[in-house]
Amino acid sequence: MSNHSSITMKKRVGSLFLMWAVVTLVLICRLFWVQVTENEHYRKLALDQRLYPVPVDARRGTIRDVKGRELAVSVSADAVYAIPADIDDPLETAKQISKTLGLDAETVGKKLCEPVATVWIDRRVDPEKAAALRKLNLKGIGFAERGQRFYPKDKLAAHVLGIVGIDNQGLEGIEVRYDSFLRGTRGQVKSERDATGKEIPGGITQFVPPVDGNDLYLNIDEVIQYIVERELDKGMAELKAKRGMILAMDPKTGAVLAMASRPAYNPNRYFEEPDSLRRNIIVSDAYEPGSTFKIVTAAAALEERVVRPDDTFFDPGYMKVADRYVRCWLAGGHGTQTFVEATENSCNVVFATVGTRLGQERFYRYIQAFGFGNSLGIDFPGEASGLLQRPKNVGPVELANISFGQGISVTPIQLLSALNAIANGGTLMRPQLISKITDPDGFIVKEFQQEPIRQVISNQTSKELSLILESVIVNGSGFRAQIPGYRVAGKTGTAEKPEAGRYSEKRVASFLGFAPVEDPKIAIIVIWDEPDIDISYGGVVAAPIFQAILKDVLRYMEIPPSMPTETKEREQQSKQAIVPNLIGQNPDDAARLLVAQFGLDVATKGTGAKVVHQTPAPEAKVPRGTTVILYLNQPESYNVEEVVIPNVTGMTMKDVAIILSDLGLRMEAEGTGVAKSSHPKHGTSVKRGTIVKVRFEPL
């Protein structure tokens, strides 16, 4: 029994020793694996545990105009961070930081006591404050260089550029649309620390450099943008409008040359302004266009051959559609007129007639082909699609209203893109804000080519309608947009704003056009939302702004005058107006009409609620600026045969003779050439039959 126990004991000891030997061998192998084979791996892990990173921002890419001029840049700014483990007296440190940086002491104190390795105190510190804080040499307080977005032109193109947040990320506009290209890749600064988070003196420090962002080149031209915003500010001051919008594009490529709206904001101090001011309303907001939409109706009608330029219409002042009446803006109507004259006069009745001829199905096909009812795909966030009624809801009345721009909502970018298609030969182009993207070394990363969307109308219709829109400038309501020596095409618009299901007295006045007609280089739309003046027609408040912008831009683009041989005749025609029939109208309405639509002056005689007689007579052709006398009653004491001598300076003898004859005056000519002076002088009231001596001199 004893011998058996001894053997058993030896076996157990041997087994235990064997197990111990195996475990020891395994541990030795594992130790060898950890200490030798995987030495580098575990050394790196240990080191990483001791290295606490502080991020270093990459330089955000620069946004430039089409010629490389800087519109948005990144500048170095100081950021202050704290290492709570290194701070011995958080309360006292917080007091000194808050006093120097102008921060709340309690908030800073809480950050200094957080159980983290590092914490940001302020990520945008003015250089003076940062220098003052450095002088204090506070233990546990560090400084890092961070990129800060700066817009050197302040408000210029603010709604296009957008803004950048505190972490160098794009928040709005181009900044957010192309954030992945602009932001780059962050770097790091790592310093070695012990288990308590304190920095080890003489420890390892690593720097991982950031990768800078790419640069963006816009299609916007800084000079054109400046011209647009200068006139926009002038208009807002003079018209006291609620909002103003101006957009300029290259009709052939769809490139956006300038885009601005008011009210505006300064992106360098965007947090001081209401968020609503940052909306790019040219892209994101829709409005009822009014008569400017007639360009679409005209294009569809001419393309479908339902109307020809010389077709004749009669406008009695109204048109019955189903159980409703569509009324012309001119009381009593325009009478007999061609389609070209109806476009010059912006006659609602004629365009409702043309829209009815087209029919809902054909008309909607062109409306949608021109890009209305859908977004155009501009490279900018938040593009609206406008509002287009469902075809099943469009009856005869709705169709007539849409034909002259009521009952449809569009964005400014949509409407100007439609005009571009009319100007460039019939192709709808996708609007483009970006020209190219380059890396920090200047090599092209991506280049944006012009992008046709679809052919909407034929080249023949494009040319035909362009000439009609040119006639609007020469002979019609857009005469204030003309520029001597250049062929300009355009269309006026004045829309009443709908409110609570009906149209109010608030208006949107607009004008859009392009030039030169024979080789379009630029198209512009000007929109004033609720101008606060007595006469708020598009031809009065928007066309002159268009003219001022276009005149300077053509000069800047070095586009020489290129009028055809009939220049003088065209210029003479553009200085003349046909007096409308105002008898029976309210004198105030008649006066506004003469000034706004025809460029004529007004004088009233007598008292009364209606015009009973006028001089010159209706249909008389007179120079713009001629005084039209409105008689409000007709007592015996009034000589209704009085007329006012017009200004005929610069006109040919033939033109002067015709104009004076239409007024019932006789001409006595002296010399040859063009008119230099008259006796009696222009502006003088005389009786019909009076002889006017006109002196002519050679050019």
C-alpha positions in Angstrom: 0.0 0.0 0.0 2.9 2.3 0.9 4.8 1.4 -2.3 1.7 2.1 -4.4 1.2 5.5 -2.8 4.8 6.4 -3.5 4.5 5.5 -7.2 1.2 7.5 -7.4 2.9 10.5 -5.8 5.8 10.4 -8.2 3.4 10.3 -11.1 1.6 13.3 -9.9 4.8 15.2 -9.3 6.0 14.3 -12.8 2.7 15.4 -14.3 2.8 18.6 -12.4 6.4 19.3 -13.5 5.5 18.5 -17.1 2.6 20.9 -17.0 4.8 23.6 -15.4 7.4 23.0 -18.1 4.8 23.3 -20.9 3.3 26.5 -19.4 6.7 27.9 -18.9 7.6 27.1 -22.5 4.4 28.7 -23.8 5.1 31.8 -21.8 8.6 32.0 -23.0 7.4 31.6 -26.6 4.7 34.2 -26.1 7.3 36.5 -24.5 9.6 36.0 -27.4 6.7 36.7 -29.8 5.8 39.9 -28.0 9.3 41.2 -27.2 11.1 40.2 -30.4 8.8 39.2 -33.2 6.1 41.8 -32.6 8.4 44.3 -30.9 7.9 47.1 -33.4 4.1 46.7 -33.4 3.7 46.9 -29.7 6.2 49.6 -29.4 4.1 51.7 -31.8 0.9 50.9 -29.9 2.6 52.0 -26.6 3.9 55.1 -28.2 0.5 56.0 -29.8 -1.1 55.7 -26.3 1.3 58.3 -25.1 1.0 60.6 -28.1 -2.0 63.0 -27.8 -2.9 64.7 -31.2 -3.8 68.4 -31.8 -5.4 68.8 -35.2 -3.9 71.2 -37.8 -6.3 72.6 -40.4 -5.5 72.3 -44.0 -5.5 75.5 -46.1 -8.9 75.7 -47.6 -8.8 76.2 -51.4 -9.1 79.7 -52.8 -12.2 80.6 -54.8 -11.3 82.9 -57.7 -13.2 84.7 -60.5 -12.8 83.6 -64.1 -9.6 85.6 -64.5 -8.0 84.3 -61.3 -8.8 87.2 -58.9 -9.4 86.1 -55.3 -12.9 86.1 -54.0 -12.5 83.8 -51.0 -9.2 82.9 -49.3 -7.9 81.2 -46.2 -5.7 83.1 -43.7 -3.9 81.8 -40.6 -5.6 82.4 -37.3 -4.6 81.3 -33.8 -6.6 78.8 -31.8 -6.2 78.3 -28.1 -6.5 74.8 -26.4 -5.9 73.5 -22.9 -4.4 70.4 -21.4 -6.4 70.0 -18.2 -3.9 67.6 -16.6 -1.1 70.2 -16.8 -3.1 73.0 -15.1 -2.5 73.3 -11.4 -5.0 76.1 -10.6 -8.0 75.9 -13.1 -9.8 78.8 -11.4 -7.0 81.3 -11.6 -6.1 80.2 -15.1 -9.7 80.6 -16.2 -9.8 84.1 -14.9 -6.7 85.2 -16.8 -7.9 83.5 -20.0 -11.4 85.1 -19.8 -10.0 88.5 -19.1 -7.5 88.4 -22.0 -9.8 86.8 -24.6 -13.1 88.4 -23.4 -14.8 85.0 -22.7 -17.1 84.0 -19.9 -14.9 82.8 -16.9 -17.3 80.2 -15.7 -17.5 78.6 -19.2 -13.7 78.5 -19.5 -13.4 77.1 -16.0 -15.7 74.1 -16.8 -13.6 73.4 -19.9 -10.3 73.4 -17.9 -11.8 70.7 -15.5 -13.0 68.3 -18.2 -11.6 64.8 -17.9 -10.1 64.9 -21.4 -6.5 65.1 -22.8 -7.1 68.4 -24.7 -10.0 70.8 -25.0 -10.5 73.8 -27.3 -10.9 77.2 -25.5 -11.4 79.4 -28.6 -10.8 78.4 -32.2 -10.7 81.9 -33.7 -8.6 84.3 -31.7 -7.6 87.8 -32.9 -3.8 88.2 -33.3 -3.6 90.9 -30.7 -5.5 88.8 -28.1 -3.4 85.7 -28.9 -0.2 87.6 -28.5 -1.4 89.0 -25.1 -2.3 85.4 -23.9 1.1 84.1 -25.0 2.9 86.7 -22.8 1.1 85.2 -19.8 2.9 81.9 -20.4 0.1 80.0 -18.7 0.9 76.3 -17.8 -1.3 73.8 -19.7 -2.4 76.4 -22.4 -1.3 75.8 -26.0 -1.7 77.5 -29.3 -2.4 76.0 -32.7 -2.6 77.5 -36.2 -6.0 77.1 -37.9 -7.2 78.3 -41.2 -9.9 81.0 -41.2 -12.0 82.0 -44.2 -11.7 85.5 -45.4 -13.6 87.3 -48.2 -11.5 90.2 -49.3 -14.3 91.9 -51.3 -16.8 91.7 -48.3 -20.3 91.6 -49.8 -19.3 91.1 -53.4 -20.9 87.8 -54.7 -21.8 86.9 -51.1 -24.9 84.9 -52.2 -22.8 82.9 -54.6 -19.8 82.2 -52.4 -21.7 81.2 -49.3 -20.0 80.8 -45.8 -17.7 78.5 -43.9 -18.2 77.2 -40.4 -15.9 77.2 -37.3 -14.4 73.8 -38.3 -13.4 75.0 -41.8 -16.3 73.2 -43.3 -18.6 74.7 -46.1 -22.1 75.6 -44.9 -23.8 77.4 -47.8 -23.3 78.4 -51.4 -20.4 77.3 -53.5 -18.5 76.7 -50.2 -20.7 73.7 -49.4 -21.4 72.6 -52.9 -17.7 72.0 -53.6 -16.6 71.4 -50.0 -15.0 68.0 -50.8 -12.6 69.8 -53.3 -12.0 72.9 -51.1 -11.4 71.6 -47.6 -8.3 69.5 -48.0 -7.1 66.9 -45.4 -6.3 67.9 -41.8 -2.8 67.3 -40.3 -1.8 66.7 -36.6 0.8 67.7 -34.0 1.4 64.8 -31.5 3.4 65.1 -28.2 4.3 62.3 -25.8 2.5 62.3 -22.4 2.5 60.1 -19.3 -0.4 58.1 -17.9 -1.8 61.2 -16.2 -1.8 63.2 -19.4 1.1 65.4 -18.6 3.6 66.2 -21.3 6.9 64.3 -20.9 9.9 66.7 -21.0 12.1 65.8 -24.0 9.5 63.3 -25.2 8.7 62.5 -28.8 6.9 65.1 -30.9 5.4 64.2 -34.3 4.0 66.4 -37.1 1.7 65.1 -39.8 1.4 67.9 -42.4 -2.1 68.8 -43.7 -2.9 68.4 -47.4 -4.2 71.8 -48.8 -7.5 72.0 -50.6 -8.0 72.7 -54.3 -8.8 76.1 -55.9 -12.1 76.9 -57.6 -12.4 79.2 -60.6 -15.8 80.6 -61.1 -17.3 81.8 -64.4 -18.2 85.0 -62.6 -16.1 88.0 -63.6 -15.3 90.3 -60.7 -15.6 93.5 -62.8 -19.0 92.6 -64.2 -20.1 91.5 -60.7 -19.0 94.9 -59.3 -20.9 96.7 -62.1 -24.1 94.7 -61.4 -23.9 95.2 -57.6 -23.2 98.9 -58.0 -26.4 99.4 -60.0 -28.3 97.1 -57.7 -27.4 99.3 -54.7 -28.4 102.4 -56.6 -31.7 100.9 -57.6 -32.5 99.8 -54.1 -31.8 103.3 -52.7 -33.9 105.0 -55.4 -36.8 102.6 -55.7 -37.0 101.5 -52.0 -37.8 98.0 -53.2 -38.3 95.1 -50.9 -35.8 93.0 -52.9 -33.7 93.4 -56.0 -32.2 90.7 -58.3 -29.8 91.0 -61.2 -28.3 88.0 -63.2 -25.9 88.2 -66.1 -25.0 85.2 -68.3 -23.2 84.2 -71.5 -26.1 83.2 -73.8 -24.0 80.8 -75.8 -22.4 78.8 -73.0 -24.7 79.2 -70.0 -21.8 80.6 -68.0 -23.0 82.9 -65.1 -21.0 86.1 -65.4 -22.6 87.9 -62.4 -25.3 87.0 -59.9 -26.4 89.4 -57.1 -29.4 90.2 -54.9 -30.4 92.6 -52.2 -30.7 92.7 -49.2 -27.2 91.3 -48.8 -24.8 90.3 -46.0 -21.1 90.3 -45.3 -19.8 86.7 -45.2 -16.9 87.8 -43.0 -19.5 88.6 -40.3 -22.4 86.5 -41.4 -23.4 85.6 -37.8 -24.4 89.3 -37.2 -27.1 89.1 -39.9 -30.5 87.2 -40.0 -30.2 83.8 -41.7 -32.9 84.9 -44.3 -30.4 87.3 -45.9 -28.2 84.5 -47.0 -30.7 82.9 -49.4 -29.7 83.1 -53.0 -33.2 84.1 -54.2 -32.1 84.1 -57.9 -31.8 80.3 -57.7 -34.1 79.3 -54.8 -37.1 81.6 -55.1 -39.9 81.6 -57.7 -42.1 84.6 -58.7 -44.8 85.3 -61.3 -43.0 86.8 -64.3 -45.7 88.8 -66.0 -45.0 90.1 -69.5 -41.4 88.9 -69.6 -42.8 85.4 -70.0 -44.3 86.5 -73.4 -41.0 85.6 -74.9 -41.8 81.9 -74.4 -45.3 82.3 -75.8 -43.9 84.1 -78.9 -41.2 81.5 -79.4 -43.6 78.6 -79.3 -46.1 80.4 -81.6 -43.5 81.3 -84.2 -42.0 77.8 -84.1 -45.4 76.2 -84.6 -46.3 78.7 -87.3 -49.6 79.7 -85.6 -48.6 83.3 -86.0 -46.3 85.3 -88.3 -44.6 88.6 -87.4 -46.9 90.6 -89.8 -50.2 88.9 -88.8 -52.8 91.5 -87.9 -54.8 91.5 -84.7 -57.5 93.8 -83.3 -57.4 94.6 -79.6 -60.6 96.3 -78.3 -59.2 96.3 -74.7 -60.6 92.9 -73.7 -61.1 89.3 -74.8 -63.8 86.9 -73.6 -62.4 83.5 -72.7 -65.0 81.0 -71.5 -67.0 82.9 -68.9 -64.2 85.4 -68.1 -62.8 88.5 -69.6 -59.0 88.9 -70.3 -58.3 92.6 -70.3 -55.4 94.5 -71.8 -53.4 96.8 -69.6 -54.3 99.7 -71.9 -58.0 100.8 -71.4 -59.7 100.9 -74.7 -57.1 98.5 -76.2 -54.4 99.0 -78.8 -56.8 98.7 -81.8 -55.4 97.1 -85.0 -51.8 96.0 -84.7 -49.4 93.4 -86.1 -47.8 90.7 -83.9 -44.6 92.7 -83.8 -46.4 95.8 -82.7 -48.3 93.7 -80.1 -45.0 92.5 -78.7 -43.7 96.1 -78.7 -46.9 97.2 -76.8 -46.9 94.1 -74.6 -50.6 93.5 -75.5 -52.2 90.9 -73.2 -55.2 90.3 -75.5 -53.0 89.4 -78.5 -50.8 87.0 -76.5 -53.9 85.4 -74.9 -55.2 84.9 -78.5 -51.9 83.4 -79.6 -51.7 81.1 -76.5 -55.3 79.9 -77.3 -54.2 79.1 -80.9 -51.3 77.0 -79.6 -53.5 75.0 -77.3 -52.6 73.6 -73.9 -50.8 70.5 -75.1 -48.4 72.2 -77.6 -47.9 75.2 -75.4 -47.0 73.0 -72.4 -44.5 71.1 -74.5 -42.6 74.3 -75.2 -42.9 75.6 -71.6 -41.3 72.4 -70.3 -38.7 72.3 -73.1 -37.6 75.7 -72.1 -36.9 74.3 -68.6 -39.9 75.6 -66.6 -41.4 73.3 -64.0 -38.1 71.5 -63.4 -34.7 72.5 -62.0 -32.0 73.2 -64.6 -29.2 71.5 -62.6 -27.1 74.6 -61.9 -24.1 73.7 -59.8 -25.5 75.4 -56.7 -27.5 74.0 -53.7 -31.2 74.6 -53.2 -32.3 75.3 -56.8 -36.1 75.6 -57.1 -38.1 74.2 -59.9 -40.8 76.9 -60.0 -44.5 76.2 -60.1 -46.2 74.9 -63.2 -49.9 73.9 -63.0 -50.8 70.4 -63.9 -52.0 70.1 -67.5 -55.3 68.6 -66.3 -56.0 71.8 -64.3 -55.3 74.1 -67.2 -58.5 75.2 -69.0 -59.0 78.0 -71.5 -58.8 80.8 -68.9 -55.7 79.4 -67.3 -54.1 78.9 -70.7 -54.8 82.5 -71.6 -53.4 83.8 -68.4 -50.2 81.8 -68.7 -49.7 83.1 -72.2 -49.0 86.6 -70.7 -47.2 85.4 -67.6 -49.9 85.0 -65.0 -50.6 81.7 -63.2 -47.1 80.4 -63.5 -44.1 80.8 -61.2 -40.5 80.8 -62.4 -37.0 81.4 -61.0 -34.9 84.2 -62.5 -32.3 81.7 -63.6 -35.0 79.7 -65.5 -36.3 82.8 -67.3 -32.9 84.1 -68.3 -31.9 80.7 -69.5 -35.0 80.6 -71.7 -33.9 84.0 -73.2 -30.4 82.6 -73.8 -32.0 79.8 -75.9 -33.8 82.5 -78.0 -30.6 84.5 -78.4 -28.1 81.6 -79.2 -30.0 79.8 -82.0 -32.5 77.8 -80.0 -30.4 75.7 -77.5 -31.2 75.6 -73.8 -27.9 75.6 -72.0 -27.3 74.4 -68.4 -26.3 77.3 -66.2 -22.8 77.0 -64.9 -21.0 78.8 -62.0 -17.7 76.9 -62.0 -15.1 77.1 -64.8 -12.4 74.7 -63.4 -10.8 73.2 -60.3 -7.0 73.2 -59.8 -4.7 71.6 -57.2 -2.4 73.7 -55.0 0.3 73.5 -57.7 -2.0 74.9 -60.4 -2.6 71.6 -62.3 -6.2 71.1 -63.5 -8.2 68.6 -61.4 -11.4 69.1 -63.3 -12.6 71.3 -66.1 -16.2 72.1 -66.8 -17.4 72.2 -70.4 -20.5 74.0 -71.6 -23.5 71.6 -71.5 -26.4 71.8 -73.9 -29.6 70.4 -72.4 -31.8 70.4 -75.6 -32.7 72.2 -78.8 -35.9 74.0 -78.1 -36.6 76.1 -81.2 -35.0 76.3 -84.6 -32.3 78.7 -85.6 -34.7 80.5 -87.9 -37.2 81.1 -85.1 -34.4 82.3 -82.9 -33.4 84.9 -85.4 -36.9 85.9 -86.1 -37.8 86.4 -82.5 -34.5 88.2 -81.7 -35.5 90.8 -84.3 -38.9 91.2 -82.8 -37.4 91.7 -79.3 -35.0 94.2 -80.9 -38.1 96.1 -82.1 -39.3 96.3 -78.5 -36.2 98.3 -77.7 -36.4 100.5 -80.9 -40.1 101.1 -81.1 -41.7 99.8 -77.9 -41.9 99.8 -74.2 -38.2 98.9 -73.8 -36.8 102.1 -75.4 -35.1 103.1 -72.1 -32.7 100.1 -72.6 -31.3 101.2 -75.9 -27.6 102.0 -76.3 -26.4 104.1 -79.2 -24.4 102.1 -81.7 -25.5 98.7 -80.4 -28.3 96.4 -81.3 -30.2 95.4 -78.1 -33.1 93.0 -77.7 -35.3 92.8 -74.7 -38.7 92.6 -73.0 -40.3 94.5 -70.2 -42.5 93.0 -67.5 -44.8 94.3 -64.7 -46.6 91.7 -62.7 -49.1 92.2 -59.9 -48.3 90.0 -56.9 -51.0 87.5 -55.9 -52.1 87.6 -52.3 -54.8 85.5 -50.7 -56.1 84.2 -54.0 -56.3 87.6 -55.8 -53.9 90.1 -57.3 -52.8 93.0 -55.1 -51.4 96.4 -55.8 -47.9 95.2 -55.0 -45.8 94.7 -58.1 -42.7 92.9 -59.5 -41.1 95.1 -62.2 -38.6 93.5 -64.5 -36.6 93.6 -67.7 -34.5 91.1 -69.5 -32.5 91.4 -72.7 -29.3 90.6 -74.6 -26.8 92.2 -76.8 -25.4 92.5 -79.4 -28.4 91.0 -81.3 -26.2 89.8 -84.2 -23.7 88.1 -82.0 -25.0 87.8 -78.4 -22.3 88.1 -75.7 -24.3 88.8 -72.6 -27.9 88.5 -71.4 -29.2 90.2 -68.3 -32.3 90.1 -66.2 -33.2 92.9 -63.7 -36.0 92.3 -61.1 -37.4 94.7 -58.5 -39.8 93.2 -55.9 -42.3 95.8 -54.7 -40.6 99.0 -55.8 -42.1 101.8 -53.6 -42.6 104.6 -56.2 -45.6 106.0 -58.1 -44.6 104.6 -61.5 -43.3 101.1 -61.1 -43.5 99.6 -64.6 -40.6 97.4 -65.7 -39.8 99.7 -68.6 -39.4 102.6 -66.2 -37.6 101.1 -63.2 -35.8 98.0 -64.6 -34.9 98.9 -68.2 -32.7 101.9 -67.2 -30.7 99.7 -64.8 -30.3 97.1 -67.5 -29.0 99.9 -69.9 -26.5 101.2 -67.3 -25.1 97.7 -66.7 -25.0 96.7 -70.4 -23.3 100.0 -71.4 -20.4 99.5 -69.0 -20.1 95.7 -69.6 -19.9 96.1 -73.4 -17.2 98.7 -72.9 -15.3 96.4 -70.4 -15.7 93.4 -72.8 -14.3 95.6 -75.6 -17.2 94.9 -77.9 -17.2 97.6 -80.5 -20.5 99.2 -81.8 -21.8 97.3 -84.8 -25.0 98.9 -86.0 -26.0 98.1 -89.6 -26.2 100.8 -92.3 -29.6 101.9 -91.3 -28.3 103.1 -87.9 -29.5 106.6 -88.3 -32.9 105.6 -89.3 -33.2 103.2 -86.4 -32.0 105.9 -84.0 -34.6 108.3 -85.3 -37.3 105.7 -84.9 -36.3 104.9 -81.4 -36.7 108.6 -80.4 -40.3 108.6 -81.5 -43.6 107.4 -79.9 -47.1 106.9 -81.1 -49.5 108.8 -78.9 -52.1 106.4 -77.4 -55.9 107.1 -77.2 -56.4 108.4 -73.6 -60.0 109.8 -73.9 -62.2 108.4 -71.2 -59.3 107.3 -68.9 -58.6 108.5 -65.4 -56.1 111.4 -65.7 -53.7 109.9 -63.2 -53.6 106.5 -64.9 -53.2 108.3 -68.3 -50.3 110.3 -67.0 -48.5 107.3 -65.6 -49.0 105.4 -68.9 -47.6 108.3 -71.0 -44.5 108.6 -68.8 -43.9 104.9 -68.2 -44.7 103.3 -71.6 -44.2 106.0 -74.1 -41.6 108.4 -72.6 -43.9 111.4 -73.1 -44.5 114.4 -70.7 -47.9 115.3 -69.5 -49.8 118.6 -68.9 -53.5 118.7 -67.7 -56.0 121.4 -68.1 -59.3 121.7 -66.2 -60.8 119.5 -63.6 -62.6 116.2 -63.8 -62.4 112.5 -63.4 -62.0 111.6 -67.1 -59.9 112.8 -70.1 -62.4 114.3 -72.6 -59.8 115.5 -75.2 -56.1 115.2 -75.9 -53.5 116.9 -77.9 -51.7 115.6 -79.9 -54.5 113.3 -81.2 -54.3 109.5 -80.9 -52.0 107.8 -83.3 -49.8 110.9 -83.8 -46.1 110.1 -84.1 -44.1 112.5 -81.9 -40.6 112.6 -80.4 -40.3 111.1 -77.0 -40.4 113.8 -74.4 -43.2 115.7 -76.2 -45.8 117.1 -73.9 -49.3 115.6 -74.3 -52.1 118.0 -73.1 -54.9 116.2 -71.4 -58.2 118.1 -71.1 -60.4 117.1 -68.2 -63.4 119.2 -69.2 -64.3 121.2 -72.3 -65.6 124.7 -71.4 -65.7 127.4 -74.0 -62.6 129.1 -72.5 -60.3 126.3 -73.6 -58.8 126.2 -77.0 -58.4 122.5 -77.6 -56.6 123.2 -80.8 -53.4 124.0 -78.8 -50.3 121.8 -79.3 -46.9 121.8 -77.8 -43.9 122.1 -80.1 -41.8 119.0 -79.8 -38.0 118.8 -79.7 -36.9 118.0 -83.2 -33.1 118.6 -82.8 -31.0 116.1 -84.7 -33.9 114.9 -87.0 -33.9 115.0 -90.8 -36.0 117.5 -92.7 -38.4 114.7 -93.8 -38.9 113.5 -90.2 -39.5 117.0 -88.9 -42.0 117.7 -91.6 -44.0 114.5 -90.9 -44.0 115.1 -87.1 -45.0 118.7 -87.3 -47.7 117.9 -89.9 -49.2 115.2 -87.6 -49.5 117.9 -84.9 -51.2 120.3 -87.3 -48.2 122.6 -87.6 -46.5 123.9 -90.7 -42.8 124.0 -91.2 -40.6 126.7 -92.7 -37.1 125.3 -93.3 -33.9 127.1 -93.4 -30.7 125.4 -94.6 -30.1 121.7 -95.2 -29.0 118.7 -93.1 -30.4 118.0 -89.6 -32.5 120.2 -87.3 -30.5 122.4 -85.0 -33.1 124.8 -83.6 -36.8 125.9 -84.0 -38.8 129.0 -83.5 -40.9 129.0 -81.4 -38.8 126.8 -79.2 -39.8 123.3 -78.2 -42.1 123.1 -75.3 -44.0 126.2 -76.3 -47.8 125.9 -76.6 -49.2 127.2 -79.9 -52.3 126.9 -82.0 -52.7 124.4 -84.7 -51.7 125.9 -88.1 -48.8 127.8 -86.5 -45.7 128.1 -88.7 -42.6 126.7 -87.0 -39.3 127.9 -88.4 -36.7 125.1 -88.3 -33.0 125.7 -88.9 -31.1 122.9 -90.5 -27.3 122.5 -90.6 -25.1 119.8 -92.3 -23.7 117.1 -90.0 
